Amino acid sequence: METVLGGGYPLAIARQSATRRNAWFQSYIMTILQRDIRDLANISDMTSVPRLLSVVAAHAGGLLNFADLSRSVALPQTTLKRYFALLEATFLVQLLRPWAKNLGKRIIQTPKVYLNDTGLLAHLLGATVDRLTAEGNLAGAMLENFVFMELRKQSTWSETQPELFYWRTASGQEVDLVLEDRAGRVAGVEVKAAATLSASDVRGLQAMATAAGKQWVRGVVLYTGTGVIPFGTNLHAVPISRLWAA
């Protein structure tokens, strides 16, 4: 959890105390607003953009719902969508599209939204190790955001260079992350902020394996435990630390 809270900005990681990291992130946000966003757009109310970023942080890992965001920040949707595009352009937020066999559905269905760095996410949410230990939902959202961005980063130097998606059905079956290569092969990744798992934790992966058919390669549950646990053919639980440890 300390790795997740630290994020990936080298200058933030170098500041060992939480107080100094928070000061750096606050300065970073103001720099983005005053320099990059002002260069990209003429915005009269600069307080609306950091407020929008904070609201997006509270919904990280959830579906992007402009109607809900509009009500939360008291902005018309036309203005909100313009401001959100600026958050994307300045690399503060990242969208994750849904996976479907039908390529057309990937475009029209609702994406999920994440922040590009979990250190920044922790700063905006006031997250600490103690809070993550006490609040399972917050820990799960933070961990999922971290895994998505870590896989996104590693996919750029991977020989496979997969695209990343999520999977969700109308009946509620879902998989946090889906990786698809150019040949159409897919692998699913579930993220669990728990050190122990049960059969219910792999049901989404099993459902997607059935839906994907011959395209399916493997399913993995990343969790906070220490051992690799088999749950069936090409389906394993793997310690999340394997993302950064040899």
C-alpha positions as CSV (number, residue, x, y, z in Angstrom):
1,M,0.0,0.0,0.0
2,E,2.9,2.3,0.6
3,T,4.0,1.7,-3.0
4,V,0.5,2.6,-4.2
5,L,0.3,5.7,-2.1
6,G,3.7,6.9,-3.3
7,G,2.7,6.8,-7.0
8,G,5.2,7.2,-9.8
9,Y,6.3,10.8,-10.0
10,P,10.1,10.7,-9.1
11,L,10.0,14.2,-7.4
12,A,7.1,13.1,-5.2
13,I,8.6,9.8,-4.3
14,A,11.8,11.6,-3.3
15,R,9.9,13.4,-0.6
16,Q,9.8,10.9,2.2
17,S,7.2,12.5,4.5
18,A,3.5,12.6,3.6
19,T,3.4,16.3,4.4
20,R,6.1,17.1,1.9
21,R,4.6,14.9,-0.8
22,N,1.2,16.6,-0.3
23,A,2.8,20.0,-0.7
24,W,4.5,18.8,-3.9
25,F,1.2,17.5,-5.4
26,Q,-0.6,20.7,-4.5
27,S,2.1,22.7,-6.2
28,Y,2.0,20.3,-9.2
29,I,-1.7,20.8,-9.6
30,M,-1.4,24.5,-9.5
31,T,1.4,24.4,-12.1
32,I,-0.7,22.4,-14.4
33,L,-3.5,24.8,-14.1
34,Q,-1.6,28.0,-14.4
35,R,0.7,26.9,-17.2
36,D,-0.6,24.0,-19.3
37,I,-4.4,24.4,-19.0
38,R,-4.2,28.2,-19.5
39,D,-2.2,27.5,-22.6
40,L,-4.7,25.1,-24.0
41,A,-7.9,26.9,-23.2
42,N,-9.4,30.2,-22.1
43,I,-11.0,29.4,-18.7
44,S,-12.5,32.2,-16.7
45,D,-13.1,30.1,-13.5
46,M,-9.9,28.2,-12.8
47,T,-11.3,26.8,-9.5
48,S,-13.7,24.5,-11.4
49,V,-10.9,22.4,-12.9
50,P,-9.3,21.3,-9.7
51,R,-12.8,20.7,-8.2
52,L,-13.6,18.5,-11.2
53,L,-10.3,16.6,-10.7
54,S,-11.2,15.9,-7.1
55,V,-14.6,14.7,-8.0
56,V,-13.1,12.4,-10.7
57,A,-10.7,11.1,-8.1
58,A,-13.6,10.1,-5.9
59,H,-15.1,8.1,-8.8
60,A,-11.8,6.5,-10.0
61,G,-12.4,3.0,-11.3
62,G,-16.0,3.8,-11.9
63,L,-18.0,4.4,-15.1
64,L,-17.6,7.9,-16.6
65,N,-21.0,9.5,-16.0
66,F,-21.1,13.1,-17.2
67,A,-24.6,13.7,-15.8
68,D,-23.4,12.8,-12.3
69,L,-20.2,14.8,-12.6
70,S,-22.2,17.8,-13.8
71,R,-24.4,17.8,-10.7
72,S,-21.4,17.3,-8.4
73,V,-19.4,20.3,-9.7
74,A,-22.4,22.4,-10.7
75,L,-21.3,22.8,-14.3
76,P,-23.3,22.4,-17.5
77,Q,-22.4,19.2,-19.3
78,T,-21.0,21.1,-22.4
79,T,-18.5,23.0,-20.1
80,L,-17.8,19.9,-18.1
81,K,-16.9,17.8,-21.1
82,R,-14.5,20.6,-22.3
83,Y,-12.8,20.7,-18.9
84,F,-12.6,16.9,-18.8
85,A,-10.9,16.9,-22.2
86,L,-8.3,19.3,-20.7
87,L,-7.7,16.8,-17.9
88,E,-7.0,14.1,-20.5
89,A,-4.8,16.5,-22.6
90,T,-2.7,17.3,-19.5
91,F,-2.3,13.6,-18.7
92,L,-4.1,13.8,-15.4
93,V,-6.9,11.3,-16.2
94,Q,-7.1,8.2,-18.3
95,L,-10.1,6.4,-19.8
96,L,-10.5,2.6,-20.1
97,R,-12.8,1.3,-22.8
98,P,-15.0,-1.8,-22.5
99,W,-14.0,-5.0,-24.2
100,A,-16.4,-6.8,-26.6
101,K,-16.1,-9.2,-29.5
102,N,-18.1,-6.7,-31.5
103,L,-15.7,-3.8,-32.2
104,G,-18.5,-1.3,-32.6
105,K,-19.7,-1.9,-29.1
106,R,-16.3,-0.9,-27.7
107,I,-16.8,2.6,-29.1
108,I,-20.4,3.3,-28.0
109,Q,-20.3,1.8,-24.5
110,T,-19.3,3.8,-21.4
111,P,-15.7,3.9,-20.5
112,K,-14.2,3.8,-16.9
113,V,-12.1,6.7,-15.6
114,Y,-8.9,6.6,-13.7
115,L,-6.2,9.0,-12.6
116,N,-2.8,8.7,-14.2
117,D,-1.0,8.4,-10.9
118,T,-2.0,6.9,-7.6
119,G,0.2,9.3,-5.6
120,L,-1.9,12.2,-7.0
121,L,-5.1,10.1,-6.4
122,A,-4.1,9.5,-2.7
123,H,-3.4,13.2,-2.3
124,L,-6.8,14.2,-3.7
125,L,-8.6,11.6,-1.5
126,G,-6.6,12.1,1.6
127,A,-5.7,8.5,1.6
128,T,-3.2,7.0,4.1
129,V,-2.0,3.5,4.9
130,D,-4.3,3.5,8.0
131,R,-7.3,4.6,5.9
132,L,-6.6,1.9,3.2
133,T,-6.4,-0.7,6.0
134,A,-9.7,0.4,7.5
135,E,-11.6,1.1,4.3
136,G,-11.7,-1.9,2.0
137,N,-13.5,-0.1,-0.9
138,L,-11.0,2.7,-0.9
139,A,-8.1,0.2,-0.9
140,G,-9.7,-1.7,-3.8
141,A,-10.2,1.4,-5.9
142,M,-6.7,2.6,-5.3
143,L,-5.1,-0.8,-6.0
144,E,-7.1,-1.2,-9.2
145,N,-6.1,2.3,-10.4
146,F,-2.4,1.4,-9.6
147,V,-2.5,-1.9,-11.5
148,F,-4.2,-0.3,-14.6
149,M,-1.5,2.3,-14.8
150,E,1.3,-0.1,-14.1
151,L,0.1,-2.4,-16.9
152,R,-0.4,0.5,-19.2
153,K,3.2,1.6,-18.6
154,Q,4.6,-1.9,-19.0
155,S,2.6,-2.5,-22.2
156,T,4.6,0.2,-23.9
157,W,7.9,-1.8,-23.8
158,S,6.3,-5.2,-24.0
159,E,6.9,-7.2,-27.2
160,T,3.2,-8.0,-27.1
161,Q,2.1,-4.4,-26.6
162,P,-1.5,-5.3,-25.7
163,E,-4.4,-2.9,-25.6
164,L,-6.2,-2.6,-22.3
165,F,-10.0,-2.8,-21.7
166,Y,-12.4,-3.8,-19.0
167,W,-15.3,-6.3,-19.3
168,R,-18.8,-6.0,-17.9
169,T,-22.1,-7.6,-18.7
170,A,-25.7,-6.5,-18.2
171,S,-26.1,-9.1,-15.6
172,G,-23.2,-7.7,-13.5
173,Q,-20.4,-10.1,-14.4
174,E,-17.1,-8.2,-14.8
175,V,-13.4,-8.3,-15.1
176,D,-11.3,-5.3,-14.0
177,L,-8.8,-5.4,-16.8
178,V,-8.6,-7.2,-20.2
179,L,-5.5,-7.3,-22.3
180,E,-5.8,-8.1,-26.0
181,D,-3.0,-8.5,-28.5
182,R,-3.0,-7.9,-32.2
183,A,-4.0,-11.5,-32.9
184,G,-7.1,-11.0,-30.8
185,R,-6.0,-13.2,-27.9
186,V,-7.2,-12.0,-24.5
187,A,-6.2,-12.3,-20.9
188,G,-8.2,-11.1,-17.9
189,V,-6.9,-9.5,-14.7
190,E,-8.8,-9.1,-11.5
191,V,-7.5,-6.9,-8.6
192,K,-8.3,-7.8,-5.0
193,A,-7.1,-5.8,-2.0
194,A,-7.1,-9.0,0.1
195,A,-4.5,-11.5,1.3
196,T,-6.8,-14.5,1.0
197,L,-9.2,-15.5,-1.8
198,S,-12.1,-17.7,-2.5
199,A,-13.7,-19.3,-5.5
200,S,-16.1,-16.3,-5.8
201,D,-13.1,-14.1,-6.6
202,V,-12.5,-15.8,-10.0
203,R,-16.1,-16.1,-11.2
204,G,-15.8,-13.0,-13.4
205,L,-12.7,-14.4,-15.1
206,Q,-14.5,-17.8,-15.6
207,A,-17.5,-16.0,-17.2
208,M,-15.3,-14.0,-19.5
209,A,-13.3,-17.1,-20.5
210,T,-16.6,-18.6,-21.6
211,A,-17.6,-15.4,-23.5
212,A,-14.2,-15.0,-25.2
213,G,-14.1,-18.7,-26.3
214,K,-11.0,-19.5,-28.4
215,Q,-9.6,-16.0,-27.9
216,W,-9.1,-16.7,-24.2
217,V,-5.5,-17.3,-23.0
218,R,-5.3,-16.8,-19.3
219,G,-6.9,-15.3,-16.2
220,V,-5.0,-13.8,-13.2
221,V,-6.1,-12.5,-9.9
222,L,-3.6,-10.0,-8.4
223,Y,-3.9,-10.0,-4.7
224,T,-1.9,-8.9,-1.6
225,G,-1.0,-12.4,-0.5
226,T,2.4,-14.0,-1.0
227,G,1.9,-17.3,-3.0
228,V,0.8,-18.3,-6.5
229,I,-2.5,-20.2,-6.2
230,P,-4.1,-22.2,-9.0
231,F,-7.8,-21.9,-9.5
232,G,-8.1,-24.0,-12.6
233,T,-6.6,-24.4,-16.1
234,N,-4.8,-21.1,-17.0
235,L,-6.3,-19.4,-14.0
236,H,-4.1,-18.3,-11.1
237,A,-3.9,-15.9,-8.2
238,V,-0.6,-14.1,-8.2
239,P,0.9,-11.6,-5.6
240,I,0.5,-8.1,-6.8
241,S,4.2,-7.5,-6.0
242,R,5.1,-9.5,-9.1
243,L,4.3,-6.4,-11.0
244,W,7.5,-4.7,-9.9
245,A,9.6,-7.6,-8.5
246,A,11.6,-10.1,-10.5
